[in-house]
């Protein structure tokens, strides 16, 4: 057997190999090069780029001494071109992987942005809309009501003596009351033309489109009864449980109304309900 071996970017040529030696060589080097078929002549050429071996290529023949000096020179001269092709393939693979990572990263950023946007709209405790988002959304609902010529209702719902309740039972119990009330309000006002928010403290606000004045009044009265039915104990209340006072304003919008002015009007009705003993509804038009 004749062997010529060159380091780094030189080729490695094996010729005059017996069948067993050729088979043994291929198995020891790479059993995939010729699918385990016996080779009598083998050329292995390192692919070198910037002093680093990035791969090898092999040419094999079932004939002995298949590659003379001229053929070996051609094989050697092909190496730089094959090296560039392999390097481009490696680079292309890296680019594809980076693009996939970037797509995943962009998707994660988009999901995070959506989550941040949603969180920015919600009250941290009760998970209903916070005051800022409620007023911007209910202003749009007010305009929608005017365009469709449908009745608009605005409720202010306030837990009676909530500050005193917090002082007596503690903030944690107060938070439980607010969460229970938010659940009741969400269940009570659940159509697509209604918006619920927490104004602050024990106060919630609700904007509604549609229904007659009578329907709006009944809905407010039923809400008071639903809260009483929760039977959350409150020793200092004349009712023995948590109750709410509700102010309701209703109007047929004409397009120039301001939602915060409507809120203040409904708040005045709610204050009157509290002054009259709480656990009741006061309603009317804005004066």
C-alpha positions as a Markdown table, in Angstrom:
| # | Residue | x | y | z |
|---|---|---|---|---|
| 1 | Unk | 0.0 | 0.0 | 0.0 |
| 2 | Unk | 1.3 | 3.5 | -0.9 |
| 3 | Unk | 0.3 | 6.4 | 1.4 |
| 4 | Unk | 1.1 | 10.1 | 1.0 |
| 5 | Unk | 0.0 | 12.3 | 3.8 |
| 6 | Unk | 0.1 | 16.1 | 3.9 |
| 7 | Unk | -0.9 | 18.2 | 7.0 |
| 8 | Unk | -3.4 | 21.1 | 7.2 |
| 9 | Unk | -4.6 | 21.9 | 3.7 |
| 10 | Unk | -2.8 | 19.0 | 1.9 |
| 11 | Unk | -4.7 | 16.0 | 0.7 |
| 12 | Unk | -4.4 | 12.5 | 2.1 |
| 13 | Unk | -4.3 | 9.8 | -0.6 |
| 14 | Unk | -4.4 | 6.1 | -0.1 |
| 15 | Unk | -3.8 | 3.9 | -3.2 |
| 16 | Unk | -3.1 | 0.2 | -3.8 |
| 17 | Unk | -5.3 | -0.8 | -0.9 |
| 18 | Unk | -6.4 | -4.4 | -0.5 |
| 19 | Unk | -10.1 | -4.9 | -0.3 |
| 20 | Unk | -10.1 | -5.6 | 3.5 |
| 21 | Unk | -7.8 | -2.6 | 4.1 |
| 22 | Unk | -10.1 | -0.4 | 2.1 |
| 23 | Unk | -13.1 | -1.5 | 4.0 |
| 24 | Unk | -11.3 | -1.2 | 7.3 |
| 25 | Unk | -10.1 | 2.3 | 6.5 |
| 26 | Unk | -13.6 | 3.5 | 5.5 |
| 27 | Unk | -15.2 | 2.1 | 8.6 |
| 28 | Unk | -12.5 | 3.7 | 10.8 |
| 29 | Unk | -12.7 | 7.1 | 9.0 |
| 30 | Unk | -16.4 | 7.5 | 8.0 |
| 31 | Unk | -18.7 | 4.6 | 7.3 |
| 32 | Unk | -21.0 | 7.0 | 5.4 |
| 33 | Unk | -18.5 | 8.0 | 2.7 |
| 34 | Unk | -19.2 | 5.1 | 0.4 |
| 35 | Unk | -22.1 | 3.4 | 2.1 |
| 36 | Unk | -19.7 | 0.7 | 3.4 |
| 37 | Unk | -18.7 | -0.4 | -0.1 |
| 38 | Unk | -15.0 | -1.4 | -0.6 |
| 39 | Unk | -12.8 | 1.4 | -2.1 |
| 40 | Unk | -9.4 | 0.7 | -3.6 |
| 41 | Unk | -8.4 | 4.4 | -3.9 |
| 42 | Unk | -9.4 | 7.1 | -1.5 |
| 43 | Unk | -8.6 | 10.8 | -1.5 |
| 44 | Unk | -9.5 | 12.9 | 1.5 |
| 45 | Unk | -9.0 | 16.7 | 1.3 |
| 46 | Unk | -9.4 | 19.0 | 4.3 |
| 47 | Unk | -11.5 | 22.2 | 3.7 |
| 48 | Unk | -9.5 | 25.0 | 5.4 |
| 49 | Unk | -10.7 | 28.6 | 5.9 |
| 50 | Unk | -8.6 | 31.2 | 7.8 |
| 51 | Unk | -6.4 | 28.4 | 9.2 |
| 52 | Unk | -9.4 | 26.4 | 10.5 |
| 53 | Unk | -10.6 | 23.1 | 9.1 |
| 54 | Unk | -14.3 | 23.5 | 8.6 |
| 55 | Unk | -14.8 | 20.1 | 6.9 |
| 56 | Unk | -13.4 | 17.5 | 4.5 |
| 57 | Unk | -14.3 | 16.1 | 1.2 |
| 58 | Unk | -13.5 | 12.7 | -0.1 |
| 59 | Unk | -13.2 | 11.1 | -3.6 |
| 60 | Unk | -13.1 | 7.3 | -3.9 |
| 61 | Unk | -12.7 | 4.7 | -6.6 |
| 62 | Unk | -13.1 | 1.0 | -6.7 |
| 63 | Unk | -10.0 | 1.0 | -9.0 |
| 64 | Unk | -6.5 | 0.8 | -7.6 |
| 65 | Unk | -4.2 | 3.8 | -8.1 |
| 66 | Unk | -7.1 | 5.6 | -9.7 |
| 67 | Unk | -5.7 | 9.1 | -9.1 |
| 68 | Unk | -2.4 | 10.1 | -10.7 |
| 69 | Unk | -0.5 | 13.4 | -9.9 |
| 70 | Unk | -2.5 | 15.4 | -12.4 |
| 71 | Unk | -5.9 | 14.2 | -11.0 |
| 72 | Unk | -4.7 | 14.9 | -7.5 |
| 73 | Unk | -3.7 | 18.4 | -8.5 |
| 74 | Unk | -7.2 | 19.0 | -9.9 |
| 75 | Unk | -8.8 | 17.6 | -6.8 |
| 76 | Unk | -6.6 | 19.9 | -4.6 |
| 77 | Unk | -7.5 | 22.9 | -6.8 |
| 78 | Unk | -11.2 | 22.2 | -6.3 |
| 79 | Unk | -10.8 | 22.5 | -2.5 |
| 80 | Unk | -11.0 | 26.3 | -2.2 |
| 81 | Unk | -14.2 | 26.4 | -4.2 |
| 82 | Unk | -15.8 | 23.6 | -2.2 |
| 83 | Unk | -14.6 | 25.3 | 1.0 |
| 84 | Unk | -16.4 | 28.5 | 0.0 |
| 85 | Unk | -19.6 | 26.5 | -0.8 |
| 86 | Unk | -19.4 | 24.7 | 2.5 |
| 87 | Unk | -18.7 | 28.0 | 4.4 |
| 88 | Unk | -21.7 | 29.6 | 2.6 |
| 89 | Unk | -23.9 | 26.7 | 3.6 |
| 90 | Unk | -22.7 | 27.0 | 7.2 |
| 91 | Unk | -23.3 | 30.7 | 7.1 |
| 92 | Unk | -26.7 | 30.2 | 5.5 |
| 93 | Unk | -27.7 | 27.8 | 8.3 |
| 94 | Unk | -26.5 | 30.2 | 11.0 |
| 95 | Unk | -28.6 | 33.0 | 9.3 |
| 96 | Unk | -31.7 | 30.8 | 9.2 |
| 97 | Unk | -31.3 | 29.9 | 12.9 |
| 98 | Unk | -30.8 | 33.5 | 13.8 |
| 99 | Unk | -33.9 | 34.5 | 11.8 |
| 100 | Unk | -35.9 | 31.8 | 13.6 |
| 101 | Unk | -34.6 | 33.1 | 16.9 |
| 102 | Unk | -35.5 | 36.6 | 15.9 |
| 103 | Unk | -39.0 | 35.5 | 14.9 |
| 104 | Unk | -39.4 | 33.8 | 18.2 |
| 105 | Unk | -38.0 | 36.9 | 20.0 |
| 106 | Unk | -40.4 | 39.2 | 18.0 |
| 107 | Unk | -43.3 | 36.9 | 18.9 |
| 108 | Unk | -42.3 | 37.0 | 22.6 |
| 109 | Unk | -42.0 | 40.8 | 22.4 |
| 110 | Unk | -45.4 | 41.1 | 20.7 |
| 111 | Unk | -47.0 | 38.8 | 23.4 |
| 112 | Unk | -45.3 | 40.9 | 26.1 |
| 113 | Unk | -46.5 | 44.1 | 24.5 |
| 114 | Unk | -50.1 | 42.8 | 24.4 |
| 115 | Unk | -49.8 | 41.7 | 28.0 |
| 116 | Unk | -48.5 | 45.1 | 29.1 |
| 117 | Unk | -51.3 | 46.8 | 27.1 |
| 118 | Unk | -54.0 | 44.6 | 28.7 |
| 119 | Unk | -52.4 | 45.1 | 32.2 |
| 120 | Unk | -52.3 | 48.9 | 31.7 |
| 121 | Unk | -56.1 | 48.9 | 31.2 |
| 122 | Unk | -57.0 | 46.8 | 34.3 |
| 123 | Unk | -57.4 | 47.6 | 37.9 |
| 124 | Unk | -54.6 | 45.6 | 39.7 |
| 125 | Unk | -56.9 | 44.2 | 42.4 |
| 126 | Unk | -60.3 | 43.5 | 40.8 |
| 127 | Unk | -59.2 | 43.0 | 37.2 |
| 128 | Unk | -62.0 | 45.2 | 35.8 |
| 129 | Unk | -61.1 | 48.3 | 33.8 |
| 130 | Unk | -59.1 | 51.0 | 35.7 |
| 131 | Unk | -60.5 | 54.6 | 35.9 |
| 132 | Unk | -58.4 | 55.9 | 32.9 |
| 133 | Unk | -59.4 | 53.2 | 30.5 |
| 134 | Unk | -63.0 | 53.2 | 31.7 |
| 135 | Unk | -63.5 | 56.9 | 30.9 |
| 136 | Unk | -61.9 | 56.7 | 27.5 |
| 137 | Unk | -63.9 | 53.7 | 26.5 |
| 138 | Unk | -67.2 | 54.9 | 28.0 |
| 139 | Unk | -66.8 | 58.2 | 26.1 |
| 140 | Unk | -66.7 | 56.2 | 22.9 |
| 141 | Unk | -69.7 | 54.2 | 24.1 |
| 142 | Unk | -71.5 | 57.5 | 24.7 |
| 143 | Unk | -70.9 | 58.6 | 21.2 |
| 144 | Unk | -72.0 | 55.2 | 19.9 |
| 145 | Unk | -75.2 | 55.6 | 21.9 |
| 146 | Unk | -75.8 | 59.0 | 20.3 |
| 147 | Unk | -75.3 | 57.8 | 16.8 |
| 148 | Unk | -77.7 | 54.9 | 17.3 |
| 149 | Unk | -80.2 | 57.1 | 19.1 |
| 150 | Unk | -80.3 | 54.7 | 22.0 |
| 151 | Unk | -80.7 | 55.3 | 25.8 |
| 152 | Unk | -77.5 | 55.8 | 27.7 |
| 153 | Unk | -77.2 | 54.9 | 31.4 |
| 154 | Unk | -74.4 | 55.6 | 33.8 |
| 155 | Unk | -74.1 | 54.0 | 37.3 |
| 156 | Unk | -71.9 | 54.9 | 40.2 |
| 157 | Unk | -71.9 | 52.1 | 42.8 |
| 158 | Unk | -70.3 | 52.7 | 46.1 |
| 159 | Unk | -69.8 | 50.3 | 49.1 |
| 160 | Unk | -71.5 | 51.9 | 52.1 |
| 161 | Unk | -69.0 | 52.9 | 54.8 |
| 162 | Unk | -66.2 | 51.1 | 53.1 |
| 163 | Unk | -63.5 | 53.2 | 54.8 |
| 164 | Unk | -64.9 | 52.3 | 58.2 |
| 165 | Unk | -65.1 | 48.6 | 57.1 |
| 166 | Unk | -61.5 | 48.6 | 56.2 |
| 167 | Unk | -60.5 | 50.2 | 59.5 |
| 168 | Unk | -62.6 | 47.6 | 61.4 |
| 169 | Unk | -61.8 | 44.4 | 59.6 |
| 170 | Unk | -58.5 | 45.3 | 57.9 |
| 171 | Unk | -57.4 | 46.0 | 54.3 |
| 172 | Unk | -57.2 | 42.3 | 53.3 |
| 173 | Unk | -60.9 | 41.8 | 54.2 |
| 174 | Unk | -61.7 | 45.0 | 52.3 |
| 175 | Unk | -60.0 | 43.7 | 49.2 |
| 176 | Unk | -62.1 | 40.5 | 49.4 |
| 177 | Unk | -65.2 | 42.7 | 49.5 |
| 178 | Unk | -64.1 | 44.6 | 46.4 |
| 179 | Unk | -63.3 | 41.4 | 44.5 |
| 180 | Unk | -66.7 | 40.0 | 45.4 |
| 181 | Unk | -68.4 | 43.2 | 44.3 |
| 182 | Unk | -66.5 | 43.2 | 41.0 |
| 183 | Unk | -67.6 | 39.7 | 40.3 |
| 184 | Unk | -71.3 | 40.6 | 41.0 |
| 185 | Unk | -71.0 | 43.7 | 38.8 |
| 186 | Unk | -69.4 | 41.7 | 36.0 |
| 187 | Unk | -72.2 | 39.1 | 36.1 |
| 188 | Unk | -74.9 | 41.8 | 36.4 |
| 189 | Unk | -73.6 | 44.0 | 33.6 |
| 190 | Unk | -72.4 | 41.5 | 31.0 |
| 191 | Unk | -73.7 | 42.5 | 27.5 |
| 192 | Unk | -71.4 | 43.9 | 24.8 |
| 193 | Unk | -72.8 | 47.4 | 25.2 |
| 194 | Unk | -71.7 | 47.8 | 28.8 |
| 195 | Unk | -68.4 | 48.9 | 30.3 |
| 196 | Unk | -67.4 | 48.3 | 33.9 |
| 197 | Unk | -64.6 | 50.0 | 35.8 |
| 198 | Unk | -63.3 | 50.7 | 39.3 |
| 199 | Unk | -63.0 | 54.4 | 40.1 |
| 200 | Unk | -61.1 | 53.9 | 43.3 |
| 201 | Unk | -61.6 | 52.9 | 46.9 |
| 202 | Unk | -65.0 | 51.1 | 47.2 |
| 203 | Unk | -66.4 | 52.8 | 44.1 |
| 204 | Unk | -67.3 | 51.3 | 40.8 |
| 205 | Unk | -68.6 | 52.8 | 37.6 |
| 206 | Unk | -70.7 | 51.3 | 34.8 |
| 207 | Unk | -71.8 | 52.7 | 31.4 |
| 208 | Unk | -74.7 | 51.1 | 29.6 |
| 209 | Unk | -76.2 | 51.5 | 26.1 |
| 210 | Unk | -79.8 | 50.4 | 25.4 |
| 211 | Unk | -82.9 | 49.7 | 27.4 |
| 212 | Unk | -85.6 | 52.0 | 28.7 |
| 213 | Unk | -85.4 | 54.2 | 31.8 |
| 214 | Unk | -87.4 | 51.6 | 33.6 |
| 215 | Unk | -85.0 | 48.8 | 32.6 |
| 216 | Unk | -82.1 | 50.8 | 33.9 |
| 217 | Unk | -83.8 | 51.5 | 37.2 |
| 218 | Unk | -84.7 | 47.9 | 37.7 |
| 219 | Unk | -81.2 | 46.8 | 36.9 |
| 220 | Unk | -79.8 | 49.2 | 39.6 |
| 221 | Unk | -82.3 | 48.0 | 42.2 |
| 222 | Unk | -81.5 | 44.3 | 41.4 |
| 223 | Unk | -77.8 | 45.0 | 41.8 |
| 224 | Unk | -78.4 | 46.3 | 45.4 |
| 225 | Unk | -80.3 | 43.1 | 46.2 |
| 226 | Unk | -77.6 | 40.9 | 44.7 |
| 227 | Unk | -75.0 | 42.6 | 46.9 |
| 228 | Unk | -77.1 | 42.1 | 50.0 |
| 229 | Unk | -77.6 | 38.5 | 49.1 |
| 230 | Unk | -73.8 | 38.0 | 49.3 |
| 231 | Unk | -74.4 | 38.3 | 53.1 |
| 232 | Unk | -70.9 | 39.6 | 53.8 |
| 233 | Unk | -70.9 | 40.3 | 57.5 |
| 234 | Unk | -70.5 | 43.9 | 58.7 |
| 235 | Unk | -71.3 | 44.4 | 62.4 |
| 236 | Unk | -71.4 | 48.2 | 62.2 |
| 237 | Unk | -73.9 | 48.3 | 59.4 |
| 238 | Unk | -77.6 | 48.7 | 60.2 |
| 239 | Unk | -78.2 | 45.9 | 57.8 |
| 240 | Unk | -75.6 | 43.6 | 59.4 |
| 241 | Unk | -74.0 | 43.0 | 56.0 |
| 242 | Unk | -72.1 | 44.9 | 53.3 |
| 243 | Unk | -74.4 | 47.0 | 51.1 |
| 244 | Unk | -74.0 | 49.5 | 48.3 |
| 245 | Unk | -75.5 | 52.8 | 47.3 |
| 246 | Unk | -76.2 | 53.4 | 43.6 |
| 247 | Unk | -76.5 | 56.6 | 41.6 |
| 248 | Unk | -78.0 | 56.4 | 38.1 |
| 249 | Unk | -78.1 | 58.9 | 35.3 |
| 250 | Unk | -79.9 | 58.3 | 32.0 |
| 251 | Unk | -80.1 | 60.4 | 28.9 |
| 252 | Unk | -80.5 | 60.3 | 25.1 |
| 253 | Unk | -77.2 | 61.6 | 23.9 |
| 254 | Unk | -77.1 | 64.4 | 21.3 |
| 255 | Unk | -73.3 | 64.2 | 20.6 |
| 256 | Unk | -71.9 | 67.0 | 22.7 |
| 257 | Unk | -72.0 | 65.3 | 26.2 |
| 258 | Unk | -68.9 | 64.7 | 28.3 |
| 259 | Unk | -68.6 | 61.4 | 30.1 |
| 260 | Unk | -67.0 | 63.0 | 33.2 |
| 261 | Unk | -69.8 | 65.5 | 33.5 |
| 262 | Unk | -72.2 | 62.6 | 33.4 |
| 263 | Unk | -70.1 | 60.8 | 36.0 |
| 264 | Unk | -70.3 | 63.8 | 38.4 |
| 265 | Unk | -74.1 | 63.9 | 37.9 |
| 266 | Unk | -74.4 | 60.2 | 38.7 |
| 267 | Unk | -72.1 | 60.6 | 41.7 |
| 268 | Unk | -74.4 | 63.3 | 43.1 |
| 269 | Unk | -77.3 | 60.9 | 43.0 |
| 270 | Unk | -75.2 | 58.2 | 44.7 |
| 271 | Unk | -74.2 | 60.7 | 47.4 |
| 272 | Unk | -77.9 | 61.4 | 48.0 |
| 273 | Unk | -78.6 | 57.7 | 48.3 |
| 274 | Unk | -75.9 | 57.4 | 51.0 |
| 275 | Unk | -77.3 | 60.5 | 52.8 |
| 276 | Unk | -80.7 | 58.9 | 52.9 |
| 277 | Unk | -79.3 | 55.8 | 54.7 |
| 278 | Unk | -77.5 | 53.9 | 52.0 |
| 279 | Unk | -78.4 | 50.6 | 50.4 |
| 280 | Unk | -80.7 | 52.2 | 47.9 |
| 281 | Unk | -80.8 | 53.8 | 44.4 |
| 282 | Unk | -81.3 | 57.4 | 43.5 |
| 283 | Unk | -81.6 | 58.3 | 39.8 |
| 284 | Unk | -82.6 | 60.9 | 37.3 |
| 285 | Unk | -81.4 | 63.1 | 34.5 |
| 286 | Unk | -78.4 | 65.5 | 34.7 |
| 287 | Unk | -79.5 | 68.9 | 35.8 |
